[in-house]
Amino acid sequence: MIKFANKLRDELTEKENINFSVGDIRNIKFEDNKFDIVYTTRVIINLPTWEDQIQAMDECFRVVKPGGKVIFSEAFYEPLILLNAMRLIKQLPPLVEHDFNRYIKKEKIEKYLTNKGLSFECDEFSSIYYLGSRFLRELVTNPSDYKGYSNPINEIFYEIEKKYSGGGFGIQQAYIIKK
Ligand SMILES: C[S@@+](CC[C@H](N)C(=O)[O-])C[C@H]1O[C@@H](n2cnc3c(N)ncnc32)[C@H](O)[C@@H]1O
């Protein structure tokens, strides 16, 4: 991924100071208060315990500047439960997270952020997408006719989600936190 990212950077016409490196989010190798923005996408959910997840989030807050932003775009537990409740109404089997994932409980992260005295907002950008692609899709098409994400309903709801957000069904959500 780094090799590919470096290649894309080298192809930019305007040369920017962009660097990529590999590291452990639980022990970030940069000094305190360095960055304007720290952003994760489905990284914290790969850590095995809540303690590891806290360590990772603490590290993100350590390296962001005061007044800077931390964005955790991760997968959450409560929307999974809500989606499965909807699926149950139509006798669809529950969705389960992969063994290597530990979806974050919104209740826990919000308590953690509040205890740290941080103000935050949550962008539920994927709710309509999940409702379409993990529930309605199963009612109007035969999902086994399509491989992976190729069912056209996914694309349709991906487009709709750009206009509407909220609803609580989106497993992928983004916490936007000001330090
Ligand atoms: C689901 S992928 C997401 C990758 C990328 N953010 C994206 O959206 O395409 C999870 C990523 O978490 C990384 N990861 C897992 N444990 C990590 C750790 N302890 N520190 C840093 N990254 C980790 C993996 O290497 C992998 O790239």
PDBQT file of the ligand as one rigid body, heavy atoms in Angstrom, charges set to zero:
ROOT
HETATM    1  C1  LIG A 201      -9.825  -2.747   7.200  1.00  0.00    +0.000 C 
HETATM    2  S1  LIG A 201      -8.169  -2.222   6.893  1.00  0.00    +0.000 S 
HETATM    3  C2  LIG A 201      -8.439  -0.520   6.544  1.00  0.00    +0.000 C 
HETATM    4  C3  LIG A 201      -7.374   0.033   5.683  1.00  0.00    +0.000 C 
HETATM    5  C4  LIG A 201      -7.606   1.468   5.204  1.00  0.00    +0.000 C 
HETATM    6  N1  LIG A 201      -7.769   2.383   6.322  1.00  0.00    +0.000 N 
HETATM    7  C5  LIG A 201      -8.798   1.506   4.299  1.00  0.00    +0.000 C 
HETATM    8  O1  LIG A 201      -9.847   2.031   4.657  1.00  0.00    +0.000 OA
HETATM    9  O2  LIG A 201      -8.693   0.980   3.185  1.00  0.00    +0.000 OA
HETATM   10  C6  LIG A 201      -7.453  -2.240   8.491  1.00  0.00    +0.000 C 
HETATM   11  C7  LIG A 201      -6.071  -1.686   8.558  1.00  0.00    +0.000 C 
HETATM   12  O3  LIG A 201      -5.678  -1.608   9.926  1.00  0.00    +0.000 OA
HETATM   13  C8  LIG A 201      -4.288  -1.841  10.005  1.00  0.00    +0.000 C 
HETATM   14  N2  LIG A 201      -3.903  -2.180  11.380  1.00  0.00    +0.000 N 
HETATM   15  C9  LIG A 201      -4.249  -3.265  12.089  1.00  0.00    +0.000 A 
HETATM   16  N3  LIG A 201      -3.684  -3.224  13.316  1.00  0.00    +0.000 NA
HETATM   17  C10 LIG A 201      -2.950  -2.076  13.362  1.00  0.00    +0.000 A 
HETATM   18  C11 LIG A 201      -2.114  -1.469  14.359  1.00  0.00    +0.000 A 
HETATM   19  N4  LIG A 201      -1.920  -2.033  15.539  1.00  0.00    +0.000 N 
HETATM   20  N5  LIG A 201      -1.525  -0.289  14.067  1.00  0.00    +0.000 NA
HETATM   21  C12 LIG A 201      -1.715   0.300  12.850  1.00  0.00    +0.000 A 
HETATM   22  N6  LIG A 201      -2.492  -0.226  11.871  1.00  0.00    +0.000 NA
HETATM   23  C13 LIG A 201      -3.099  -1.405  12.129  1.00  0.00    +0.000 A 
HETATM   24  C14 LIG A 201      -4.093  -2.967   9.003  1.00  0.00    +0.000 C 
HETATM   25  O4  LIG A 201      -2.757  -3.032   8.593  1.00  0.00    +0.000 OA
HETATM   26  C15 LIG A 201      -5.024  -2.555   7.868  1.00  0.00    +0.000 C 
HETATM   27  O5  LIG A 201      -4.347  -1.764   6.928  1.00  0.00    +0.000 OA
ENDROOT
TORSDOF 0
